[in-house]
Amino acid sequence: MPRKAQTESVSDLNAAPGGAAAVDRALSLLSTFQPGDEALTLAQFAERTQLYKSTVLRLLASLEHARLIHRQDDGRYALGMEIARLHALYAASLSLDNIVPPVLRGLVAATGESAAYHVRQQQGASWARLCLYRVDSPHVVRDHVRAGDLLPADRGAGARILIAFGPEAERPHDGKDGKLCDTIRRQGYCALVGDRSAELAGISAPVFRADGSLAGAVTLTMPVHRYDKRFVQPVRDAAARLTGRV
């Protein structure tokens, strides 16, 4: 049987009433990071949490699987990319909660289709498309994307907008993708059928900050059989309402 610790762990002293001990312990590992800590050793985790190293190792394995912790080549552990994704969601929601969702709800009411707000999410040297906000269509048949989901950075109307109006160095300048990028920039929106999925269509328009830089993309998605070119203008109007406010 495991030995009983002589000293109560940090998680035991701050246990959540009615909570799960294993979760409290895992979260206590994340809480050990302090300003200036780039990465921590197993011994540092054990010392700061007052947990056995064997326990810390099991908890770290779960946190690493969830991308909350990243094990470096030198054996130390750093915060993982999931922390950055959650922080981006949290930071953006502080200022955008009262701005973006009402516009998306208005777009859904006008079209009957699902509306979302996408932003670029940096992931190391590359980036992904993050669904920051989402309002579902009232139709039973629809695509099932949730706020917080990471979507392809190179396919779908929203992705094409983020590419076309994003950093110039990352835009395609020749071939089929280059021509599509030029068309999107010229017309100010993107409408595609079957780009991300053969069963889906999407319409997207860019949202700009007050300084003219790209903030994100308003995107309307629907099954191919419900695609309607008349939805282009409501999407552009929604993006215009957000421009300068985000």
N, C-alpha and C positions, 0 to 999 in steps of 0.2 A: 504494500500500500504506500502511496506517496507520503512523504514526511510532511508534517504540519509545520508551516513556516513559523519561526520564532518571532518574527516581526510581521505585523499586518501589512499587506501590500497597499499601495496608494489607491488602487481600485476598491479594495475592501473598506477602506476608510471613507471613500466617497461613492459608495454603491448606490445605484438608483433604486428607490423604493419600488418593489415589485418587478424590478428589471432582471436581466440575465447576467449572471456573473461573468460568463465568457465574453460577452459583449463589452461589459465594463472594463475588463482587463485589456481587450484589444484596443479600445478607445484610449485607455491610459497610456498605451505605447505611442499613439499619435500625439498625445498631450505632452510627452516628454521633450519634444522638439522645442528649442528655445532660440531666441534671436541669435544669429551667428552660426547656428548648427547647420552645416551642409549635409552631413551624414553622421550616423551614430553606429557604434560597435555593439555587438551582442552584450558585452560587459556593461556598457553605458546604459543600455535599456534595462538590464537586470538591476543595476545599482539605483537608477532613478525611479523604478516602479516597485522595487522590493519583491520582484517575482523571481522564481527559479529560472535559470537559463533554459532548461528544457521546456518550461512553459512558454517562455518568450519565443523560442524557436517555433513552436506550434502556432502561436498567434501570428507571428510574422509571416508564416507560410500562407495563412488565410488572407492577411492584409495584402500580401504580394499578389495573390491570385485575383484579388479585387482591384488591383492596380493602385491601391492607396499607399503602398510601400514599394520601393524599387531597390533590389539588391545590386550593388555596384560590383565591378570586377575586383575591387580590393577587399570585398567581403563586408563592407559597411552598408548600412541601409539609409536610403534617402526617401523623402516624400515622393509619391508616384504621380503620374499624369492625371489620375482621377481627381486628385486634390485640386489641380489647376482647373479642370473642367467644372467641378462644383463651385470653385471660387468665382469663375467667370459667370456662372448662372446666378450666384448670390449677388455679386457686385452689380451686374446688369439689372437684376430685378429690383434693386433698391431705388433706382431712378426711372425705370421703364414700366413698372407694374401698372401705374395709373395712366400710361400713355398708349402703349402698344395693344394690350388686349381689347380695349373698347373699339379701336379701329378694326381689328381682326373680326370682332363680333359683328360689326357693321357690314363688313365684306361678306361674311357668311350669310347674314340676313338678306343681303342683296342678291346673292348668287345661289345659295343653297349648297355650296361646296365647302370643302375644308380649307382653312386659311392658316398660314404659319409665317413666322418671322425668323429668318435664317441669318446667322453671322459666321464670319470666319473664326475658327478656333485653332490657334497655333499648337502644333504637336511636334516639338523638336524642330527639325529643319523643314518640315512640311506642315500642311494644315488640313483640317477637316471642316465640313459644313455642320454647324451646330444648330439644331432646332431650338431656339430660345423660347418661343411661345407658339402655342398651337390651339386653335379652336376647331372642333370637329364639325363636319357636316351632319345635318339631321338625318341624312339617308343611311339606311342600314349598310348598303354597299359603298365602301369608301376605303382609302388607304389608311393603315393604322400606324401612324407615327405619333410619338409623344414628345412633349417638351423635354429636352435633355438628351434626345437621341442624336447620335452622330451619323450623318448621311454621306454618301459619296461626294467627294470634292470636285469631281470631273463630269458628273452626269446629273441630269435633272435641270429643270428650268431655273431653280434657285441657285444651283451651282454655277450654271452658265452666266448668271448675272454677277455673282461674286467674282468670277474670273474676268468677265468683260470690263467691269468697272473697278477691278482691283488693281494691284501694282502692275505697271506697264511691263516690267521685266518678266512677269509670270504669264503674260497673255500670249496665246499662239498667234503667229504672224503669217503663217502660210498653211496651205492644205485646207481640208474641209473645216477643221476647227477654227482656223484663222478667218475664213470667210464668214462663218457663223458668228464669231466674235465681232467682226466689223458690222455685220447686219444688226446685231443686238445693240451695239453702241449707237448706231445711226437711228434706229427706230425707238430706242429708249425702253424696250421691254423684250421679254423672251417668251415665246409660246411654242411648246414642243409636245408632240405625241409619241409615246413609247421610248423616250430617251433613257429614263432611269429604269422603267419597267414597261414591258410590252402592253400591260393592261392599264397603264396610267397616262394621263396627260397633265401638263402643268403650265401655268402662266405666272410669270414673275416680273417684278419691276424693282429698280434700285431705290434705296433710301439713303439720303446723304445727310451728313452733319452740317452744322452751320458754316463750317470752313470749306465746304465743298467736297470733303473726302467721303469715301464710301462707308456707310455705317452698317448696312445689312440689306436684306431683300425681303419684300413681301411676296409670298408665293401662294397661289391657289392651286389645289390639286383635285383631281376628279377621275373616275373611270373614263376610259376612252370614249365609251358610247354616250357620255354626258358632256363631252367637250363642246364648248360654244364660244366662237370668236367674240361674241358680244360681251364676254367676261373680261376681255382685255382692258377696257376702259375703267371698270370698277377697281381692278387691281392697280392700275396706274393712279387712279384717284386716291386709293388707300395709301400708296407709297408717297404721294405728294403731301398727304395730310401728316405723315410722320417726318418728312424731310425738314431738317432744321430744329427738330424737337428731341432728337435722340443723341 
